[in-house]
Amino acid sequence: HVCEGKYPYSIEHELTFFKRQGETYERFEETHYQRTFAIEEYIQMLEDVGFKILEISADFLDQAPTEESERIIFVAQK
């Protein structure tokens, strides 16, 4: 189950796992919390600690991020 988290750009995942134990399965559950930030915030954080942004792309492709991008890749140098 995935739901919106309590912070902007955050989600919570409720996961159920089954681990085989011989002839039976052991069930266990975990909740994963994910949070990200706006691209501008990442740029500011990187620059604040002395990094120079060389490139920003999306989804392991040579293209600029969009609202639909799932992963933003930052190439930075210190």
Z-matrix of the N, CA and C atoms (Angstrom, degrees):
N
C 1 1.438
C 2 1.525 1 108.30
N 3 1.313 2 117.16 1 132.30
C 4 1.461 3 122.57 2 179.31
C 5 1.523 4 107.95 3 -119.97
N 6 1.340 5 115.89 4 133.48
C 7 1.461 6 118.78 5 176.91
C 8 1.521 7 109.40 6 -140.93
N 9 1.310 8 114.30 7 161.68
C 10 1.466 9 120.60 8 179.41
C 11 1.522 10 108.98 9 -64.44
N 12 1.330 11 116.06 10 137.73
C 13 1.458 12 120.89 11 179.90
C 14 1.515 13 112.09 12 -81.29
N 15 1.337 14 115.88 13 -178.43
C 16 1.461 15 119.33 14 -177.96
C 17 1.514 16 113.64 15 -82.59
N 18 1.336 17 117.91 16 -11.18
C 19 1.462 18 121.66 17 -179.65
C 20 1.527 19 109.62 18 -112.93
N 21 1.343 20 118.06 19 155.15
C 22 1.465 21 119.37 20 174.25
C 23 1.535 22 109.78 21 -56.21
N 24 1.292 23 117.58 22 144.77
C 25 1.466 24 124.20 23 179.38
C 26 1.528 25 112.14 24 60.45
N 27 1.320 26 118.45 25 34.11
C 28 1.460 27 119.87 26 178.62
C 29 1.525 28 110.80 27 -128.59
N 30 1.337 29 114.70 28 153.47
C 31 1.458 30 121.57 29 175.80
C 32 1.523 31 108.80 30 -141.34
N 33 1.317 32 114.71 31 160.52
C 34 1.449 33 121.53 32 175.90
C 35 1.527 34 108.33 33 -124.66
N 36 1.336 35 115.61 34 133.33
C 37 1.461 36 122.11 35 178.75
C 38 1.525 37 108.44 36 -111.37
N 39 1.305 38 117.98 37 125.14
C 40 1.458 39 121.81 38 171.95
C 41 1.520 40 106.47 39 -101.85
N 42 1.330 41 116.46 40 116.07
C 43 1.458 42 121.87 41 -173.53
C 44 1.524 43 110.81 42 -117.37
N 45 1.331 44 115.84 43 142.71
C 46 1.461 45 121.78 44 174.54
C 47 1.516 46 107.74 45 -120.61
N 48 1.334 47 115.76 46 130.00
C 49 1.460 48 122.22 47 -178.93
C 50 1.521 49 109.58 48 -118.76
N 51 1.319 50 115.94 49 150.97
C 52 1.456 51 122.09 50 174.36
C 53 1.519 52 107.82 51 -126.64
N 54 1.329 53 116.18 52 119.19
C 55 1.459 54 121.95 53 -179.01
C 56 1.521 55 108.54 54 -108.77
N 57 1.313 56 115.52 55 125.10
C 58 1.460 57 120.05 56 -177.96
C 59 1.525 58 110.61 57 -67.57
N 60 1.322 59 115.86 58 130.12
C 61 1.453 60 123.86 59 177.11
C 62 1.529 61 107.10 60 -127.05
N 63 1.330 62 116.35 61 85.42
C 64 1.471 63 119.76 62 -176.74
C 65 1.510 64 110.74 63 67.62
N 66 1.329 65 115.96 64 -117.43
C 67 1.473 66 121.98 65 -178.62
C 68 1.535 67 112.65 66 -88.73
N 69 1.332 68 117.57 67 -9.34
C 70 1.462 69 120.64 68 -177.20
C 71 1.530 70 110.46 69 -121.08
N 72 1.310 71 115.62 70 178.15
C 73 1.457 72 121.88 71 178.53
C 74 1.521 73 109.81 72 -123.52
N 75 1.324 74 115.33 73 139.26
C 76 1.455 75 121.67 74 173.51
C 77 1.528 76 107.52 75 -95.74
N 78 1.307 77 116.65 76 128.80
C 79 1.464 78 121.59 77 -179.34
C 80 1.526 79 108.89 78 -100.08
N 81 1.323 80 116.47 79 135.02
C 82 1.454 81 120.22 80 172.28
C 83 1.516 82 109.68 81 -145.05
N 84 1.319 83 114.80 82 155.92
C 85 1.460 84 120.78 83 -175.24
C 86 1.516 85 109.76 84 -125.02
N 87 1.321 86 115.06 85 150.24
C 88 1.450 87 122.33 86 177.36
C 89 1.525 88 108.65 87 -140.55
N 90 1.309 89 115.40 88 150.59
C 91 1.456 90 120.80 89 170.88
C 92 1.514 91 107.24 90 -115.50
N 93 1.331 92 116.94 91 125.85
C 94 1.463 93 122.43 92 178.73
C 95 1.518 94 108.11 93 -109.16
N 96 1.315 95 115.30 94 133.54
C 97 1.459 96 121.86 95 179.11
C 98 1.519 97 107.99 96 -111.21
N 99 1.320 98 116.62 97 127.72
C 100 1.456 99 121.53 98 177.81
C 101 1.516 100 109.05 99 -123.17
N 102 1.319 101 114.14 100 138.43
C 103 1.456 102 119.14 101 177.49
C 104 1.515 103 108.42 102 -142.36
N 105 1.297 104 115.47 103 139.92
C 106 1.452 105 120.89 104 175.74
C 107 1.526 106 107.50 105 -131.33
N 108 1.297 107 115.85 106 -177.03
C 109 1.462 108 121.51 107 -177.91
C 110 1.521 109 108.82 108 -135.58
N 111 1.301 110 116.74 109 167.25
C 112 1.465 111 121.65 110 176.21
C 113 1.530 112 108.74 111 -64.78
N 114 1.315 113 117.14 112 150.35
C 115 1.467 114 122.13 113 -179.64
C 116 1.524 115 110.78 114 -53.93
N 117 1.319 116 117.25 115 -41.16
C 118 1.463 117 121.08 116 -178.92
C 119 1.536 118 111.51 117 -60.59
N 120 1.331 119 116.71 118 -35.17
C 121 1.467 120 120.15 119 178.59
C 122 1.524 121 111.28 120 -68.09
N 123 1.334 122 117.07 121 -40.39
C 124 1.471 123 119.94 122 176.83
C 125 1.527 124 110.58 123 -63.17
N 126 1.325 125 116.23 124 -43.10
C 127 1.465 126 120.07 125 178.81
C 128 1.528 127 109.62 126 -59.02
N 129 1.323 128 116.43 127 -47.38
C 130 1.468 129 120.80 128 -179.23
C 131 1.532 130 111.39 129 -62.62
N 132 1.338 131 117.44 130 -43.11
C 133 1.464 132 120.64 131 179.77
C 134 1.529 133 111.11 132 -62.97
N 135 1.333 134 116.29 133 -43.74
C 136 1.462 135 119.87 134 179.26
C 137 1.526 136 111.30 135 -64.11
N 138 1.310 137 117.06 136 -45.06
C 139 1.467 138 120.75 137 179.70
C 140 1.535 139 111.37 138 -66.04
N 141 1.328 140 117.25 139 -36.27
C 142 1.465 141 121.31 140 179.27
C 143 1.528 142 112.81 141 -61.00
N 144 1.334 143 116.76 142 -28.08
C 145 1.473 144 119.71 143 -179.87
C 146 1.529 145 111.62 144 -104.82
N 147 1.333 146 116.68 145 17.08
C 148 1.451 147 120.89 146 170.25
C 149 1.514 148 117.73 147 94.32
N 150 1.313 149 118.30 148 12.88
C 151 1.463 150 120.02 149 177.93
C 152 1.520 151 111.01 150 -90.52
N 153 1.312 152 115.38 151 148.69
C 154 1.465 153 122.83 152 173.05
C 155 1.523 154 106.46 153 -107.10
N 156 1.318 155 117.10 154 128.03
C 157 1.460 156 121.74 155 179.61
C 158 1.525 157 108.56 156 -77.38
N 159 1.327 158 116.54 157 122.30
C 160 1.463 159 121.09 158 178.60
C 161 1.523 160 111.98 159 -97.30
N 162 1.328 161 116.09 160 -34.39
C 163 1.468 162 119.45 161 -175.93
C 164 1.524 163 109.42 162 -162.29
N 165 1.329 164 115.64 163 146.95
C 166 1.463 165 122.03 164 172.79
C 167 1.525 166 106.63 165 -132.97
N 168 1.325 167 116.54 166 124.62
C 169 1.465 168 120.69 167 179.66
C 170 1.526 169 108.82 168 -137.70
N 171 1.330 170 115.47 169 -179.90
C 172 1.461 171 119.97 170 -175.17
C 173 1.516 172 112.28 171 -132.89
N 174 1.316 173 114.97 172 144.29
C 175 1.460 174 123.70 173 169.68
C 176 1.528 175 114.51 174 53.48
N 177 1.333 176 117.17 175 35.27
C 178 1.464 177 123.43 176 178.81
C 179 1.528 178 112.39 177 60.34
N 180 1.318 179 115.99 178 24.39
C 181 1.462 180 121.85 179 177.84
C 182 1.526 181 108.16 180 -117.54
N 183 1.299 182 116.44 181 163.13
C 184 1.454 183 120.98 182 178.93
C 185 1.527 184 108.85 183 -88.74
N 186 1.344 185 115.43 184 64.33
C 187 1.458 186 120.05 185 -179.73
C 188 1.519 187 109.76 186 -145.73
N 189 1.303 188 115.82 187 156.73
C 190 1.464 189 121.56 188 -179.58
C 191 1.530 190 110.45 189 -72.24
N 192 1.326 191 117.45 190 149.96
C 193 1.470 192 120.31 191 177.20
C 194 1.527 193 111.92 192 -64.32
N 195 1.326 194 114.87 193 148.88
C 196 1.464 195 122.54 194 173.54
C 197 1.524 196 107.59 195 -127.91
N 198 1.311 197 116.97 196 176.96
C 199 1.470 198 121.19 197 177.40
C 200 1.537 199 111.27 198 -61.94
N 201 1.325 200 117.92 199 -25.72
C 202 1.455 201 121.82 200 -178.30
C 203 1.533 202 113.35 201 -90.42
N 204 1.327 203 118.33 202 -5.17
C 205 1.467 204 121.74 203 -178.83
C 206 1.524 205 110.09 204 -61.84
N 207 1.328 206 115.70 205 138.50
C 208 1.456 207 120.71 206 179.45
C 209 1.522 208 112.23 207 -93.82
N 210 1.328 209 117.79 208 -28.55
C 211 1.456 210 121.89 209 -179.82
C 212 1.523 211 109.75 210 -137.13
N 213 1.320 212 115.16 211 133.04
C 214 1.460 213 120.92 212 176.98
C 215 1.514 214 106.77 213 -109.38
N 216 1.331 215 116.67 214 128.31
C 217 1.464 216 122.87 215 -178.12
C 218 1.524 217 108.74 216 -107.59
N 219 1.334 218 116.67 217 124.78
C 220 1.458 219 122.46 218 176.93
C 221 1.513 220 108.37 219 -108.70
N 222 1.325 221 116.71 220 128.63
C 223 1.466 222 121.98 221 170.65
C 224 1.517 223 104.51 222 -108.23
N 225 1.345 224 115.13 223 120.16
C 226 1.454 225 119.99 224 -176.29
C 227 1.532 226 109.15 225 -136.44
N 228 1.315 227 115.48 226 154.83
C 229 1.467 228 120.94 227 -178.83
C 230 1.523 229 109.02 228 -132.55
N 231 1.334 230 114.42 229 140.75
C 232 1.460 231 119.18 230 178.62
C 233 1.516 232 109.44 231 -112.77
